Amino acid sequence: MYAVKQPATAALKSTAAVDRRVNGSGNYVRVGKARVPSSGTRVYRHGSVRAVISGGDKASVEAATPLQSKGVSGLSSSSSSSSSVGGEIQVKAVVTIRKKMKEKVIEKIEDQWEFFVNGIGQGIRIQLISEQVDPVTNAGKSVQSAVRGWLPKPVPSEYANIVEYAADFKVPSDFGCPGAIMVSNLQGKEFYLLEIVIHGFDGGPIFFPANTWIHSRKDNPESRIIFKNQACLPAQTPPGLKDLRHEDLLSIRGNGKGTRKEHDRIYDYEIYNELGNPDKSEDLARPVLGGEERPYPRRCRTGRPPTKTDSLTESRIEKPHPVYVPRDETFEEIKQNAFSTGRLKALLHNLIPSLAVTLSSTDNPFECFSDIDDLYVDGVLMKWKEEEKKEGKKLFLGSMVKEVFSAGERWLKYEIPAVIKMDRFSWLRDNEFARQTLAGVNPVNIEILKEFPILSKLDPAVYGPPKSAITKELLEQEINGMSVDKAIEEKRLFILDHHDTYMPFIERMNALPGRKAYASRTVFFYTPTGIMRPIAIELSLPPTASSPQYKRVYTHGHHATTHWIWKLAKAHVCSNDAGIHQLVNHWLRTHACVEPYIIATHRQLSSMHPIFKLLHPHMRYTLEINALARQSLINGGGIIEASYNPGKYAMEISSAAYEEMWRFDMEALPADLLRRGMAVEDPSAPCGVKLVIEDYPYAADGLLVWSAIKEWVESYVGHYYSEPNSVTSDIELQQWWSEIKNKGHHDKRNEPWWSKLDTKDDLCGILTTIIWVASGQHAAINFGQYPFGGYVPNRPTIMRKLIPQEDGPDYEKFISNPQQTFLSSLATRLQATKIMAVQDTLSTHSPDEEYLGQVNPLESHWINDNEVMKLFNRFSDRLKEIDQTINLRNKDSHLKNRSGAGIPPYELLLTTSGPGVTGRGIPNSISI
């Protein structure tokens, strides 16, 4: 059927992006901001759409797909060029959809219904929007088609559930190039749109990457707007797309009201007011994070009503029900992705409760080290409930935790962690304790000792004298007579200082049952032979009326008693460090602080914007994994509170750290190293800094990755921002940065250290920092959790006893059985197996992981710019070179922190990995 004259209200009836407001005479409808006359205008509508049928159809379409840019099976050249008949162009749209995973019987029934719905033209409607403005409507020219009789044509690939449809259009020869497509889903359920490819215009196929859920019209009457893969700044937006660009951003922002629904794709901000559950128990009430009293980054708003008990606390959605995140932020549903979400949910909903059932009646401390070894040799006999068995199996795919069957019983068996795999006793050595501050799972707190004496910044009226009990005389005994001043001058003294972070909470923490902690400081000496070793540990308690100052200093000693006490002191330091690692460096500085960047990017940067396209891979899965964490990990009574020393005060410590130390400008790796004194400025060095300790694996490898990201960002930004004032004149970009500062990190909005955004250099610095934190930084402090923490004595997360003192009641027990005292101070069997299971899951790469420098094959048409693709390929090649450099470093016998007898190589910043717990690999985003 050729073009016919018909009322615009009929032609646009089911296109939901059309605002159906008609003036009093009924002569106009509104498309975006434009009025369309109801008569006298040619609206092109093709009434018969040819189906794409696999085989046997002589007219079957050969179209480019997301998997093969050349087409499924060789698109003929005539299909890629315009074919004009009577002043009209024949155009073909190839629509690629990923179907949901379903049982076969259900799938067959739903497919038949889908065929019927599409067959009568009530399935999906597509409206092409031109880049050119129609002089009559003052909006982009548009043509739409209802789909009739679509049949799926399976895409020949390894990707399951990918199907194609095709639709024919006829458009006027003066239509211009299409720049957007409006998609209306008339069915009763959503579908996942991968991309649409338009054939028939001059210049070859035009790609419209989507990778989005298209909601049903019954859930939301508005159509979805999909732009083609041409990046452009706001000022460069084609005239026909300007209104749509603005309209799409408005739809994403929402109005800040109401409870979010599952199908919504609305991004907005909220404080952390959902961690507690006072309606369930008074003991589960938690303070709100975010605001003047307890500053914190903002999270994604869900709009749930307040609890009945506390109007300031948002009501909770408990597992297994999902917490709202914008629809496109949820885990994908292809088979590989189902592993990621299924395994984590199986952990939270089945394994942890089953461990509690199994061990609760005998939740005793480990009695000897062989009890811990049994977790890797024999395992834990599980008491699975019948309904839990199927879900529980999801845990045991590519995991360090294995399910073992023996004589009809089900055992939970842990793999040996990397830290003791080659040397079972490495954790006992002082140099291994020190090495892990440079090459372990938390290598970001060690800093140079710049001055002496060591002083606290806390209020002395509350916390006692600020001066540390570590003296010059004591240190000089431990460094072979070298003066402290000389050691500081030669940059040989370093410190791990958790004193001020913990001290305000110690009294409350120690009042919790089964928790005992100190505020700790540890001083290290870097020997002339290149070995870092701990020389003094200070453990402090808050002052009391009877003891105005409690500061004990421990050294290694050479007597059996002092040797065991030294082990206990190191264990307390490790416990403090584990808490700071999880609550501050891992959760706060990566997960929580990145969430506002993601929200602002969606709210302020159009999907057409080049910076949106640059950041998009680095936002994948983060909001979903954060929502899961708030539901079951960091919530009141959750796994983190149960498994780490701060207990119910865990998130308050995280908030205090945000207030005291978090600065965006210091999240850049070179700046962080300079702040900690672990590097000095050196203009001749690639990143402008030179490491104080060359053999600092995290920093040395991290600077390589940082440099590669920086080079890629600079080349990308330079490509799009070529004019002198292009950064300051970019309205979307300026609003994006303003919103990150003023809304996303509202409690820090008035800080003077926020970067300006006036130049390309400013923009490159901001973007490099965001990408580094989401990729390299998160990888370095996340994927080593089980390799280092899976052996409880190496990195205890809980200490249950203070160190016995000579005048104390437990001292004689300690003297008679120091091993029992040590083990009874660590986590119980249940606590240990819980945290090991969590660390295992958090250290696991899913099979669908997308790594730095890689592009998902399903998103290969993310941008239509050959020059950008060349720049990206150069970035990918550079990362491959970095992997080779890291592998060579791990074989260098001079680098003692990453090589040697029994020492695992440092691989956390190798860019790629296979699935499972590998201790390597940099995903593009915070995806676990």
ZAMARGU-4260 file (C-alpha; in steps of 0.2 Angstrom, whole numbers, plus 5000, padded with zeros to 4 digits):
<rodrens>
0) 5000/5000/5000 | 5007/5017/4995 | 5005/5033/5005 | 4987/5038/5009 | 4979/5053/5016
5) 4972/5050/5033 | 4970/5060/5050 | 4986/5062/5059 | 4977/5057/5075 | 4973/5040/5068
10) 4991/5037/5061 | 4998/5042/5077 | 4985/5034/5088 | 4996/5021/5097 | 5012/5030/5097
15) 5014/5033/5116 | 5027/5047/5114 | 5014/5057/5106 | 5005/5068/5118 | 4987/5066/5114
20) 4982/5084/5117 | 4970/5090/5103 | 4964/5108/5102 | 4946/5113/5103 | 4943/5110/5085
25) 4951/5093/5085 | 4962/5098/5070 | 4979/5094/5078 | 4989/5082/5088 | 5005/5086/5097
30) 5021/5076/5093 | 5034/5082/5105 | 5032/5101/5104 | 5025/5101/5087 | 5007/5102/5081
35) 5003/5090/5066 | 4988/5095/5055 | 4974/5082/5055 | 4971/5084/5036 | 4981/5090/5021
40) 4996/5081/5026 | 5003/5064/5019 | 5006/5052/5033 | 5015/5037/5026 | 5010/5020/5033
45) 5014/5004/5026 | 4999/4992/5029 | 5008/4975/5025 | 5024/4971/5033 | 5034/4956/5026
50) 5040/4943/5039 | 5058/4937/5040 | 5057/4918/5039 | 5071/4906/5041 | 5073/4898/5024
55) 5061/4895/5010 | 5056/4913/5009 | 5062/4920/4992 | 5060/4938/4999 | 5068/4935/5015
60) 5078/4949/5022 | 5097/4948/5023 | 5101/4961/5037 | 5115/4968/5047 | 5113/4962/5065
65) 5121/4966/5082 | 5132/4950/5080 | 5137/4953/5062 | 5139/4970/5054 | 5138/4962/5037
70) 5122/4954/5040 | 5115/4937/5045 | 5119/4929/5028 | 5125/4941/5016 | 5114/4956/5013
75) 5113/4960/4995 | 5121/4977/4989 | 5104/4983/4983 | 5097/4982/5000 | 5109/4994/5007
80) 5106/5008/4994 | 5090/5018/4992 | 5077/5011/4980 | 5065/5025/4975 | 5048/5022/4967
85) 5037/5036/4963 | 5046/5049/4974 | 5046/5037/4989 | 5060/5026/4996 | 5058/5008/5001
90) 5065/5006/5018 | 5067/4990/5028 | 5069/4989/5047 | 5077/4974/5055 | 5073/4973/5074
95) 5084/4962/5085 | 5076/4956/5101 | 5082/4946/5115 | 5069/4934/5122 | 5067/4930/5140
100) 5072/4914/5147 | 5057/4903/5149 | 5052/4884/5151 | 5049/4877/5133 | 5031/4874/5135
105) 5028/4891/5141 | 5039/4898/5128 | 5029/4889/5114 | 5012/4896/5120 | 5019/4914/5122
110) 5027/4913/5105 | 5011/4908/5097 | 5002/4922/5106 | 5015/4934/5101 | 5013/4929/5083
115) 4994/4931/5084 | 4996/4949/5092 | 5009/4954/5079 | 4999/4946/5065 | 4984/4958/5068
120) 4995/4973/5069 | 4994/4975/5088 | 5011/4970/5093 | 5025/4984/5090 | 5024/5000/5081
125) 5039/5009/5075 | 5040/5028/5070 | 5055/5034/5060 | 5060/5052/5065 | 5071/5062/5052
130) 5085/5073/5057 | 5077/5086/5046 | 5062/5097/5052 | 5046/5097/5043 | 5042/5115/5039
135) 5023/5112/5042 | 5025/5104/5059 | 5041/5112/5065 | 5047/5095/5071 | 5057/5080/5064
140) 5048/5072/5049 | 5041/5056/5054 | 5034/5040/5046 | 5027/5025/5056 | 5022/5007/5053
145) 5012/4995/5062 | 5019/4978/5062 | 5009/4964/5054 | 5013/4945/5053 | 5030/4946/5060
150) 5039/4929/5062 | 5055/4927/5071 | 5071/4922/5062 | 5084/4915/5074 | 5101/4923/5073
155) 5114/4910/5069 | 5126/4912/5084 | 5131/4906/5101 | 5119/4919/5109 | 5103/4910/5115
160) 5086/4918/5113 | 5091/4931/5100 | 5077/4933/5087 | 5075/4946/5072 | 5060/4954/5065
165) 5058/4965/5049 | 5046/4978/5044 | 5045/4988/5027 | 5042/5006/5026 | 5039/5019/5012
170) 5046/5036/5015 | 5046/5052/5004 | 5062/5054/4994 | 5065/5071/5004 | 5063/5063/5021
175) 5081/5065/5025 | 5092/5054/5036 | 5083/5046/5051 | 5090/5050/5067 | 5078/5042/5080
180) 5065/5029/5081 | 5050/5029/5093 | 5045/5012/5098 | 5028/5008/5105 | 5025/4991/5113
185) 5006/4987/5111 | 5008/4970/5119 | 5004/4966/5137 | 5022/4962/5142 | 5039/4970/5140
190) 5052/4965/5128 | 5071/4968/5127 | 5077/4977/5111 | 5095/4975/5106 | 5095/4986/5091
195) 5086/4991/5075 | 5095/4993/5059 | 5087/5003/5045 | 5091/4998/5027 | 5087/5008/5011
200) 5095/5025/5013 | 5110/5030/5004 | 5127/5027/5013 | 5122/5009/5020 | 5113/5003/5035
205) 5109/5015/5049 | 5111/5007/5067 | 5100/5011/5082 | 5108/5002/5097 | 5095/5000/5111
210) 5100/4987/5123 | 5085/4992/5133 | 5068/4985/5140 | 5053/4992/5130 | 5039/4993/5142
215) 5021/4988/5138 | 5009/5002/5134 | 4998/4996/5148 | 5012/5001/5160 | 5017/5017/5153
220) 5008/5025/5138 | 5024/5034/5132 | 5034/5027/5118 | 5053/5024/5119 | 5065/5035/5110
225) 5080/5026/5102 | 5093/5037/5094 | 5105/5031/5081 | 5123/5028/5085 | 5130/5045/5080
230) 5137/5054/5095 | 5134/5073/5095 | 5136/5087/5108 | 5120/5096/5112 | 5124/5111/5101
235) 5127/5099/5086 | 5110/5090/5088 | 5101/5089/5071 | 5086/5101/5071 | 5073/5087/5069
240) 5080/5078/5085 | 5082/5093/5097 | 5065/5091/5105 | 5066/5072/5107 | 5083/5074/5115
245) 5076/5085/5128 | 5060/5075/5130 | 5070/5058/5133 | 5080/5066/5147 | 5064/5073/5155
250) 5056/5055/5155 | 5072/5048/5164 | 5072/5061/5178 | 5054/5058/5184 | 5046/5071/5196
255) 5053/5064/5212 | 5036/5058/5218 | 5028/5041/5220 | 5034/5023/5222 | 5044/5017/5208
260) 5037/5002/5199 | 5047/4988/5191 | 5045/4994/5173 | 5051/5012/5177 | 5067/5018/5171
265) 5068/5034/5182 | 5084/5039/5190 | 5083/5050/5206 | 5092/5053/5222 | 5088/5048/5240
270) 5098/5047/5256 | 5102/5030/5265 | 5086/5028/5275 | 5083/5010/5271 | 5096/5001/5281
275) 5086/4998/5297 | 5070/4989/5300 | 5063/4996/5316 | 5046/4989/5312 | 5053/4971/5314
280) 5064/4975/5329 | 5070/4989/5339 | 5087/4982/5338 | 5087/4983/5319 | 5084/5002/5319
285) 5098/5011/5311 | 5102/5030/5309 | 5099/5038/5292 | 5115/5041/5282 | 5115/5057/5272
290) 5113/5074/5279 | 5123/5086/5291 | 5124/5074/5305 | 5130/5059/5295 | 5136/5064/5278
295) 5135/5051/5264 | 5133/5049/5245 | 5116/5048/5238 | 5108/5032/5232 | 5095/5028/5219
300) 5077/5033/5225 | 5064/5020/5226 | 5050/5030/5234 | 5044/5017/5246 | 5033/5023/5261
305) 5041/5026/5278 | 5040/5013/5292 | 5026/5013/5304 | 5039/5015/5319 | 5050/5029/5312
310) 5044/5041/5299 | 5062/5045/5294 | 5066/5027/5289 | 5060/5020/5272 | 5051/5003/5273
315) 5061/4989/5267 | 5058/4976/5254 | 5065/4959/5261 | 5073/4945/5251 | 5069/4937/5240
320) 5058/4951/5233 | 5068/4963/5222 | 5072/4981/5227 | 5069/4994/5213 | 5082/4999/5201
325) 5079/5008/5184 | 5073/4994/5173 | 5089/4994/5162 | 5100/4993/5177 | 5095/4975/5182
330) 5105/4960/5178 | 5103/4954/5160 | 5094/4937/5157 | 5104/4928/5144 | 5110/4911/5151
335) 5127/4917/5156 | 5120/4932/5166 | 5108/4922/5175 | 5123/4914/5183 | 5128/4930/5191
340) 5111/4935/5199 | 5106/4917/5203 | 5122/4913/5212 | 5122/4928/5223 | 5104/4926/5228
345) 5107/4908/5231 | 5120/4913/5243 | 5109/4926/5252 | 5093/4916/5253 | 5099/4898/5255
350) 5117/4895/5259 | 5119/4907/5274 | 5103/4902/5282 | 5108/4883/5280 | 5125/4887/5287
355) 5116/4894/5302 | 5105/4879/5304 | 5120/4867/5302 | 5131/4876/5314 | 5120/4886/5326
360) 5119/4872/5339 | 5138/4869/5339 | 5144/4887/5335 | 5161/4885/5344 | 5178/4893/5340
365) 5190/4883/5331 | 5200/4872/5343 | 5215/4869/5332 | 5222/4874/5316 | 5217/4857/5308
370) 5199/4862/5311 | 5201/4876/5299 | 5211/4865/5287 | 5196/4853/5287 | 5185/4866/5278
375) 5196/4863/5263 | 5199/4845/5265 | 5183/4838/5272 | 5171/4852/5272 | 5155/4856/5281
380) 5140/4844/5282 | 5125/4854/5276 | 5107/4851/5282 | 5099/4857/5266 | 5080/4858/5266
385) 5073/4850/5251 | 5066/4866/5243 | 5084/4874/5246 | 5093/4860/5236 | 5089/4866/5219
390) 5093/4884/5222 | 5108/4880/5232 | 5116/4871/5217 | 5118/4888/5209 | 5132/4892/5221
395) 5143/4878/5215 | 5147/4883/5197 | 5165/4889/5194 | 5166/4894/5212 | 5179/4891/5225
400) 5165/4883/5236 | 5161/4866/5230 | 5147/4854/5234 | 5153/4837/5238 | 5142/4821/5239
405) 5148/4808/5250 | 5138/4793/5256 | 5122/4802/5252 | 5126/4817/5262 | 5129/4835/5256
410) 5145/4843/5261 | 5151/4861/5258 | 5169/4861/5254 | 5180/4877/5251 | 5195/4878/5239
415) 5212/4882/5247 | 5214/4901/5246 | 5229/4907/5236 | 5238/4915/5251 | 5242/4898/5258
420) 5241/4887/5243 | 5259/4887/5239 | 5265/4890/5257 | 5253/4885/5271 | 5263/4895/5284
425) 5266/4911/5275 | 5253/4920/5285 | 5264/4918/5301 | 5279/4928/5294 | 5281/4946/5298
430) 5286/4950/5280 | 5270/4942/5273 | 5260/4953/5285 | 5269/4968/5278 | 5269/4963/5260
435) 5250/4962/5260 | 5250/4981/5264 | 5258/4983/5247 | 5251/4968/5237 | 5236/4962/5246
440) 5218/4965/5245 | 5219/4982/5254 | 5235/4990/5247 | 5228/5008/5249 | 5230/5013/5267
445) 5249/5011/5269 | 5257/5028/5270 | 5274/5036/5273 | 5278/5042/5291 | 5281/5060/5288
450) 5284/5067/5305 | 5287/5061/5323 | 5280/5060/5336 | 5264/5052/5329 | 5249/5062/5334
455) 5230/5060/5334 | 5218/5073/5327 | 5204/5068/5339 | 5198/5079/5353 | 5210/5076/5367
460) 5196/5081/5380 | 5186/5066/5374 | 5199/5054/5369 | 5214/5058/5379 | 5232/5064/5375
465) 5235/5064/5356 | 5253/5058/5357 | 5256/5040/5352 | 5265/5029/5364 | 5277/5023/5351
470) 5293/5032/5355 | 5309/5035/5346 | 5319/5025/5357 | 5308/5010/5354 | 5309/5012/5335
475) 5327/5014/5335 | 5330/4998/5344 | 5320/4989/5330 | 5329/4997/5316 | 5347/4993/5321
480) 5352/5009/5328 | 5347/5020/5314 | 5339/5036/5320 | 5321/5039/5317 | 5325/5056/5309
485) 5337/5048/5297 | 5324/5034/5293 | 5311/5047/5290 | 5323/5057/5279 | 5327/5042/5269
490) 5309/5037/5267 | 5310/5021/5276 | 5297/5022/5289 | 5278/5019/5285 | 5262/5018/5295
495) 5246/5009/5294 | 5235/5021/5305 | 5217/5016/5309 | 5218/5024/5326 | 5207/5040/5323
500) 5194/5030/5312 | 5190/5017/5325 | 5193/5026/5342 | 5176/5035/5342 | 5167/5019/5340
505) 5178/5007/5351 | 5168/5009/5367 | 5151/5005/5358 | 5159/4991/5348 | 5166/4982/5363
510) 5149/4983/5372 | 5143/4971/5358 | 5142/4953/5362 | 5157/4943/5356 | 5166/4959/5349
515) 5183/4966/5356 | 5193/4978/5346 | 5207/4992/5348 | 5211/5007/5339 | 5227/5002/5330
520) 5243/5010/5323 | 5257/4999/5315 | 5274/5006/5310 | 5284/4997/5296 | 5302/4998/5291
525) 5308/4997/5273 | 5325/4988/5274 | 5340/4993/5262 | 5337/4975/5255 | 5319/4980/5249
530) 5309/4971/5263 | 5295/4979/5272 | 5293/4973/5290 | 5282/4978/5305 | 5292/4985/5319
535) 5279/4991/5332 | 5260/4990/5334 | 5251/5002/5346 | 5233/4996/5352 | 5223/5009/5361
540) 5206/5009/5371 | 5196/5024/5375 | 5201/5033/5392 | 5190/5029/5407 | 5189/5036/5424
545) 5201/5022/5431 | 5212/5022/5416 | 5214/5039/5408 | 5226/5032/5395 | 5226/5015/5388
550) 5240/5013/5374 | 5250/4997/5373 | 5264/4995/5361 | 5270/4978/5355 | 5285/4972/5346
555) 5290/4956/5339 | 5301/4950/5354 | 5311/4934/5355 | 5303/4925/5369 | 5289/4913/5366
560) 5276/4923/5376 | 5280/4939/5367 | 5280/4930/5351 | 5262/4924/5353 | 5256/4941/5360
565) 5264/4948/5344 | 5253/4936/5334 | 5237/4942/5343 | 5242/4960/5340 | 5244/4957/5322
570) 5227/4949/5321 | 5219/4964/5329 | 5228/4975/5316 | 5221/4964/5302 | 5204/4964/5309
575) 5204/4983/5309 | 5211/4983/5291 | 5198/4971/5285 | 5184/4982/5292 | 5192/4998/5284
580) 5194/4989/5268 | 5176/4983/5267 | 5167/4998/5274 | 5177/5012/5267 | 5189/5007/5253
585) 5177/4994/5245 | 5159/4999/5248 | 5161/5018/5251 | 5175/5023/5239 | 5169/5012/5225
590) 5151/5006/5226 | 5143/5020/5235 | 5152/5035/5228 | 5150/5029/5210 | 5131/5027/5211
595) 5128/5046/5210 | 5139/5047/5195 | 5128/5034/5186 | 5112/5043/5191 | 5118/5060/5185
600) 5125/5052/5169 | 5108/5046/5165 | 5098/5061/5171 | 5109/5074/5162 | 5118/5067/5147
605) 5108/5061/5133 | 5112/5044/5126 | 5117/5054/5110 | 5131/5063/5120 | 5148/5057/5117
610) 5152/5057/5136 | 5137/5046/5140 | 5143/5033/5127 | 5161/5034/5134 | 5154/5031/5152
615) 5141/5018/5148 | 5151/5002/5149 | 5157/5008/5166 | 5140/5009/5174 | 5134/4991/5170
620) 5126/4981/5185 | 5132/4994/5198 | 5115/5000/5204 | 5108/4982/5205 | 5123/4975/5215
625) 5122/4990/5226 | 5103/4988/5229 | 5106/4969/5233 | 5120/4975/5245 | 5108/4987/5254
630) 5095/4973/5255 | 5106/4959/5262 | 5124/4964/5265 | 5126/4981/5273 | 5108/4982/5281
635) 5104/4981/5299 | 5107/4963/5305 | 5115/4959/5288 | 5130/4949/5284 | 5143/4963/5285
640) 5137/4968/5303 | 5137/4949/5307 | 5154/4946/5300 | 5165/4962/5304 | 5170/4969/5320
645) 5161/4985/5320 | 5144/4976/5320 | 5129/4987/5320 | 5140/5003/5319 | 5148/4997/5303
650) 5139/5010/5292 | 5142/5024/5304 | 5160/5021/5302 | 5158/5022/5284 | 5149/5038/5285
655) 5162/5045/5297 | 5176/5041/5284 | 5166/5049/5270 | 5165/5065/5281 | 5184/5065/5286
660) 5193/5059/5271 | 5184/5057/5255 | 5188/5069/5242 | 5185/5067/5223 | 5201/5075/5218
665) 5211/5062/5229 | 5202/5047/5221 | 5214/5049/5206 | 5227/5036/5208 | 5242/5048/5206
670) 5235/5060/5218 | 5231/5047/5231 | 5249/5040/5230 | 5255/5058/5233 | 5243/5061/5247
675) 5249/5045/5256 | 5267/5050/5253 | 5269/5034/5243 | 5275/5044/5228 | 5284/5060/5224
680) 5281/5072/5209 | 5291/5068/5194 | 5287/5077/5178 | 5298/5065/5168 | 5287/5050/5174
685) 5273/5044/5163 | 5260/5049/5176 | 5270/5063/5184 | 5274/5053/5199 | 5288/5042/5205
690) 5285/5028/5218 | 5294/5029/5234 | 5294/5010/5234 | 5297/5003/5217 | 5291/4986/5222
695) 5274/4992/5226 | 5263/4980/5215 | 5246/4988/5217 | 5253/5006/5213 | 5266/5000/5200
700) 5253/4990/5190 | 5239/5003/5194 | 5249/5017/5186 | 5250/5008/5170 | 5232/5005/5169
705) 5228/5023/5175 | 5240/5029/5161 | 5231/5019/5148 | 5214/5025/5153 | 5220/5043/5154
710) 5227/5042/5136 | 5211/5034/5129 | 5200/5048/5138 | 5211/5062/5132 | 5210/5056/5114
715) 5192/5053/5115 | 5188/5070/5122 | 5200/5079/5110 | 5190/5071/5096 | 5173/5078/5101
720) 5179/5094/5110 | 5189/5103/5097 | 5183/5121/5099 | 5190/5132/5112 | 5174/5134/5122
725) 5166/5118/5118 | 5167/5111/5136 | 5160/5127/5145 | 5146/5128/5131 | 5140/5110/5133
730) 5125/5113/5143 | 5122/5094/5147 | 5140/5092/5153 | 5139/5107/5164 | 5123/5101/5172
735) 5130/5083/5174 | 5145/5089/5184 | 5135/5101/5194 | 5122/5088/5199 | 5136/5076/5204
740) 5142/5089/5216 | 5126/5097/5222 | 5114/5082/5222 | 5124/5066/5221 | 5137/5071/5234
745) 5126/5084/5242 | 5134/5084/5259 | 5151/5088/5251 | 5144/5101/5239 | 5153/5116/5247
750) 5170/5109/5248 | 5183/5119/5239 | 5193/5104/5232 | 5180/5100/5218 | 5187/5101/5201
755) 5182/5115/5189 | 5175/5110/5172 | 5181/5123/5161 | 5194/5115/5150 | 5197/5098/5141
760) 5210/5095/5154 | 5197/5097/5168 | 5185/5085/5159 | 5199/5072/5156 | 5204/5072/5174
765) 5186/5070/5180 | 5182/5056/5167 | 5199/5046/5170 | 5195/5046/5189 | 5178/5040/5187
770) 5183/5026/5175 | 5198/5021/5186 | 5187/5020/5201 | 5174/5009/5193 | 5187/4998/5184
775) 5205/4996/5190 | 5202/5002/5208 | 5187/4991/5212 | 5196/4976/5204 | 5211/4979/5214
780) 5202/4979/5231 | 5188/4967/5227 | 5194/4951/5218 | 5207/4947/5231 | 5194/4945/5245
785) 5194/4926/5245 | 5212/4923/5239 | 5218/4933/5254 | 5203/4932/5267 | 5198/4914/5263
790) 5210/4908/5277 | 5203/4916/5293 | 5220/4917/5303 | 5228/4927/5289 | 5214/4941/5288
795) 5202/4939/5303 | 5187/4950/5301 | 5181/4948/5319 | 5191/4948/5335 | 5181/4941/5350
800) 5194/4944/5364 | 5206/4957/5370 | 5225/4952/5372 | 5227/4944/5389 | 5237/4955/5402
805) 5248/4948/5415 | 5236/4954/5429 | 5220/4948/5420 | 5210/4932/5423 | 5214/4924/5406
810) 5233/4926/5407 | 5236/4908/5414 | 5225/4900/5401 | 5235/4909/5388 | 5252/4904/5395
815) 5246/4886/5396 | 5238/4885/5379 | 5242/4900/5368 | 5235/4892/5352 | 5218/4890/5360
820) 5218/4908/5366 | 5223/4914/5348 | 5210/4903/5339 | 5196/4907/5352 | 5199/4926/5348
825) 5195/4923/5330 | 5178/4921/5322 | 5168/4906/5327 | 5165/4892/5314 | 5148/4899/5309
830) 5155/4917/5307 | 5170/4911/5298 | 5161/4900/5285 | 5148/4914/5283 | 5161/4927/5278
835) 5171/4914/5268 | 5156/4911/5257 | 5152/4930/5255 | 5171/4933/5251 | 5170/4919/5238
840) 5155/4926/5230 | 5161/4944/5229 | 5178/4937/5222 | 5169/4928/5208 | 5169/4934/5190
845) 5153/4929/5180 | 5154/4921/5163 | 5146/4937/5155 | 5159/4949/5163 | 5164/4963/5151
850) 5182/4968/5154 | 5192/4984/5152 | 5196/4987/5134 | 5183/4975/5127 | 5166/4978/5119
855) 5151/4966/5121 | 5148/4958/5104 | 5130/4962/5106 | 5134/4981/5107 | 5147/4982/5093
860) 5138/4996/5085 | 5139/5007/5100 | 5146/5022/5090 | 5147/5027/5072 | 5164/5034/5071
865) 5179/5025/5063 | 5191/5037/5071 | 5184/5033/5088 | 5185/5015/5085 | 5203/5016/5080
870) 5207/5026/5096 | 5198/5012/5106 | 5207/4998/5097 | 5223/5007/5102 | 5217/5007/5120
875) 5214/4989/5119 | 5231/4985/5112 | 5239/4995/5126 | 5230/4985/5139 | 5237/4969/5131
880) 5254/4976/5132 | 5251/4980/5151 | 5246/4962/5154 | 5263/4957/5146 | 5272/4969/5157
885) 5264/4963/5173 | 5267/4945/5169 | 5286/4949/5166 | 5286/4959/5183 | 5279/4943/5192
890) 5294/4933/5186 | 5307/4947/5191 | 5316/4939/5206 | 5321/4957/5211 | 5303/4962/5215
895) 5301/4952/5231 | 5283/4958/5234 | 5277/4948/5219 | 5289/4934/5217 | 5298/4921/5227
900) 5296/4905/5236 | 5278/4902/5240 | 5273/4920/5236 | 5258/4921/5224 | 5261/4933/5209
905) 5252/4950/5209 | 5238/4948/5196 | 5224/4958/5202 | 5227/4971/5189 | 5229/4959/5174
910) 5214/4965/5163 | 5206/4949/5158 | 5200/4933/5167 | 5190/4918/5165 | 5175/4915/5176
915) 5176/4910/5194 | 5188/4916/5208 | 5204/4919/5199 | 5212/4934/5208 | 5214/4943/5192
920) 5204/4953/5179 | 5197/4971/5178 | 5179/4972/5173 | 5173/4988/5165 | 5161/4992/5180
925) 5157/4987/5198 | 5147/4972/5193 | 5149/4962/5209
</rodrens>
